[in-house]
Structure formats: structure tokens, C-alpha cells
Amino acid sequence: MYELQHNGDIRPIMNDEQEECVLQGSSVAAAVSSRRVHLTIEDWRRFLADRDRDRTALPDSPILASWQRCLDQGVDPMMANCTAFVPLAQIEEQAALLKDLGHEVELTVYEAIRHRDLLMTVSDAKGRLLRTIGNKRILQQADSLRFGPGAVWAEGSVGTNAISLALDTKMPWQICGVEHFCISHHAWTCSATPIFTPLGSLWGCLDISGHVSSNHSQALWLTMMAVRETERLLFNASLDSMGELSRDMFRAIVGSVPVGLCLVNDQGRITFANPLAEHLLGTGSALRGARAGDHFDLTGIDLAAENGQRALVCPARPDLFAELAPFVSTNHRRHYLIALHCERPHSGLFVLPGAGADAGQGAGQNSGQPGRKAGKPGQGGRAADADDPFAEILCRSTVMQAVVERARTMAASFAPILLLGETGTGKELFARALHKAGARADQPFVAVNCGALPRELIQSELFGYEKGSFTGAGKSTRGKFEQAHGGTLFLDEISEMPLDMQVNLLRPLETGTVTRVGGSQSIVTDFRLITATNRNLEDLIARKLFREDLFYRIHVLTLELPPLRERTGDVTLIARTYGQKLARKHNLPYAGFSQAALSCLEAYDWPGNVRQLVHSIEYAVNMAMGSCIEMEHLPKALWGQQGAERARASGSTGSIGSPGSSEPADFSLDNMERRTIMAALEHYGGNILKAARALGIGRNTLYAKMRKYNIS
């Protein structure tokens, strides 16, 4: 993909070719008619020749009305190119937002127009061009008209065009050839659709343009599809911004009121406390996660039952007046607000607005509520406690239960934890459970895959950056270290961090401060550090591939996760649990596993561990289509010697209804097509392009069939 850029008097064309992007745009109910006025070059000349005459006889046409406005504004119909430009500083923030949010939209549109000699342009609400994307040849033609970033494509600058009409009428438009007011644009056809903000105001316009001889079929529809996706992205970005603003506002409000405030869940844990409460109780930040019973007399109060407002006694500070008020969160869990006063309030209990019996939407949502409990010995791995953060770790094996119990003990500490284990053993699952079980459960959990960070972006991703610190840095941004303040930072695949970049982690981990890229101010960060790797760090240190000083900072506590092959009995538990979950996900009945299938699963070595097991179960659930999962429904790689002998004896290839199978034949064309697609995807390891070629269909067709049959 090529991008036309404006830098002073130089407009370089930047190459960012993406060969493998796939058109997967969402459908539009119906394309809007182009509303063309079929005019000729003679009509245009006659209009200009009669410019001094009365225009009351003109047809009621938006295009002709636009021509008249161009005359009134003194636009030169013979201009060779655009001459109106704005400094890029005026548009760089909106252009950066568009580039960040709309990258996938650009790739999708570019894939659709790249061979048609068309280009895509996005402008702001004033017609100022933000970005221009297309192949190299069409961008060179556009540059001759100064049709690039910073150019003002409003009606008063370049005459009648699709962008100006779309912005003026707030409707999609297509302007063909001589319908443009300026003669230099008569060789072009343009299709444009306005973009609106979530609040309904005009944000900008998306345009597809090219020579009149190019293929413009469905160009207007394509702009509408791209605009709808862009508006969805703008809406999501707006929600994220509003959510962050709401959280900051909540913290500011509860931090400024002259009352100490504590939020307590129905398990008796303090999930939030404002600074005044921490000061009055003399505990500092250690108050969060503590038991409310350690600071208040809760004798005779069952927090899990219904309670009314009441006064509490604070044994450590008898001079304080503590008052309890209940509220229910959106997930129907009971929470409590404890208000602390240095002297008795004059008018009843202090309660935050909306914190009645049916309120609490804001405070309860971040209470760090844990999930179900992992199985104990003798319980068959069943859930025993609905409030255990380690519930999602399914196990009945002695070795794994010992690891879970050790993790429970570690969760109470603030020391860094290093998780060791093969790929797929559940290191991130443990990291999240450790966070939820700790004192910072109501604070952020920020996960970073160190192996997936581009080398040139590591510092800006981890430490953030100040506005203007590098090209594209439109506004100051917090890094992962700042985002994790007060909570937990999880650095996954820490061993994949480049050696020369590892030194950047030392200062934040040692001093608890970070400095943004391009900044000079030290910013305090306080977080619980959890790291993970599937490699031997001591071996990497010996080979000079990992810093020894960094190793000592991250491995204060170590938790080694056993591979699935060493967890006797856990395979069956995980298979049955995920079999039910995945059947619900794909809207299929669940008839369980045959003993032969379970024996096959237990006998396999599972080099990919739990992740590979779950993927295999999803394959089997879809192949079984609601019937009992037999060995033939499992991926062939799992069969082993037993499965191979069984297949040879029956003449079966693993397909339902094949010769020698004991199951009834299923000749439904849809089901057979679904199984064929599943088999192709399994054979090619999920590679869409190879599977599509083997099936004899295009990638878009394969994607459509995968959506039809709910194949993920």
C-alpha cells in the first residue's frame, strides 16, 4: 500500500505494501443512488458563458447549485491544481487518530481498489485532506492536482467535487467528469460519504477517486461500507475515553470529599479506600485487600445476607464514627460502603449519590470479584467455592493442586513472581489468578507480550511518550508501566526481550519510576510484577542472551507449572469441561466422550499442553456435530497406534458415516461441506490461503463459509 505524504514542498510516496490483506468488509443493506446530473462539456461551457444571466431558470440540481456558488465565490474554473493548503500541524492530531484507528479499514479498501487505479482519501469536516492511499501510479496523478495531505478540497477552494458536496449535504455523492466545476478535474470521477461522530456531528469524509475510464463500479458503496466501520471505531474510541474519564472523575470525587470511604464486598474484603480513610486508620495503601473485620467490629453482621444501614465501632480508633450502608452491583452481588467521620455527622448516614439498595454500578464493577474455585482432592475437580480466583485452573492431579496451593500463598505477597513452564501450560491464567487473589484485585491487570513488541516500539509501548517526541506522536500517551499503577504488570515471554532493550527495565523495577519517551519528568509507578517464560533463563544468562541483574529482580518468587503430560487425570477433566463450553459456543448439543476417545486423549503426550488440548476438543466438538465424541472425531495426530489399527480395521478415514463406521451415515450437504472445511483447516494448520486453494475456492468465499458454519 502506498501513502501520499506532504512535507513542505515535497510530497514523497511512502511504500507500506501489505500483500496478504483480505477484503472482509461488512455488508451494507443497499447502496445509495449516485444522484448524477448527466451533463456534457457543452452544458459546462454554456453555463460559464451565461454566468452573468439570471439563474432562476436553472433546474433544481445540487450540482448546478454548487456551480453557481463557485461562481459567486470567484473560483477559477480553469485552475490547474489546488492552491489552498493548511499547515500539517493543524491536522496532525486528527490524521494520527485516523491512522491509528483506521489501519484495517485502509487495508480493506486498498485491497478492493488497488488494481482499478483508484485512490482513497479521508478529509476532515472542513475538507482538509488527512490521508491519501492508493497504488503508486494513481498517487502520482493525484499529486499533479495537489490532491494530498494538507490540501483544502472545499467547494470554495477547488470548486464542485464529491467531497465538498458530501460535507455540504451530509449525504453520499458521486461526481463524474464534467460535473466537476474546474476543468482540471473533468478527467476524474469521485465518490464520497460523510463521516459522523457518535454524537452526530460531522467528523470528515471518505472519498474514492480515479480517472473517468477506471472501474468505479460499487465505489460509492465501498465508501459507505468503509465509513460505517470507521464510525464504529470512532464510537469505541469514544467509549474508551469516556470510561477512563469516568474512572478518573470517580477517584477525584471520592478522594476530595471530607469523609473517609471504604468499599467492602460480601466476603468482607476492602476493595477500595480513599486517601482519607487510609490516613484515619493509619494503614496507608495496605488497607486495600485487607479484611474489614480487622479494622471494624462486624460482630453479628453477615455481609452475605441482607443488612440495613447501621453504625460500626472501630476498635483501633474509638474516636471515629463509622457507618455502614449496603448496595447491590450490576452483577447482583452485595457490597457495602463504610463512611468514616472524625465527629458524629449531623444528618444521618453519608452515602454517595445513587448508592442505595439498587445502585453501585460504578463501585461494584471493579471490586476484583474472583471466579469459581479449582477442585480439591476428593472433589473430582468440581467447583467448590464460587469465589475462588483460581477456579478456572481445572485440576485434580496432586502435582497441579500443589502448584495451585503454592500460588495461593504467593498471592498475599508483594514480591515479584516468575512463572516458568512450557508453552500452553497456562502461565497467563495463573498470572490473572494471582492478581485477583491479591490485595490489588480491584486495580488494573496489564499484560504485555514481550515477544510481540516491535523492537522500535518497545520503549514507547512500555514507558509511553510525550506529544511530538517522534513522527506520529500526536498526543501524550501512557505506557504499560503507568497503566499498571496500583495493580499488576504481567510481562509474558520476558526472555524474548532483546538483550540491549533489557537494560531499560532495570531502572523502573529498581526505583519505581519511569520517564516517557521525549519527556524529562520522572513518573512514580507502583505495581505488582509478574513475569513468565518458557525458556531456561540461567542458560540464557550463561550464553549472554539475558541480563543477570534483570534476572535477580524478577525471580524473587518462582512458580513452575508442570506440563500436561505430568498431570495424571487432568486431561479428562479439562476435555469434559471444555467440551461442554465449546458445544455451547458453537450452538451444538453435547453428548460427551466415548471411553475410547478419552483413552486416546489420556495416552497422547500433548507437546502443546492445555492450549493444544482445548483446540483439539473444539475440533472434535465440531466434527461430532452433537453426537458422542468418538476417537474418529479427534485430530488424526492424536490417534497413535491404537487409532491407526482401528482405522485400518474399519477402513475408516475418520469421517462420520464412512464405510465401516458404526455411526449412521449423514449425507447432509451442509454437514459434509462443514466437515470438509474443518478437515482442510486442520490439515493446513489454520492457514486460510492454503486451505482455500486445496478446496478450490477463494479466500473470501472460505471466510464466508466459515461464518456460515460458525467455524472459528
Disulfide bonds with the S-S distance in Angstrom:
none
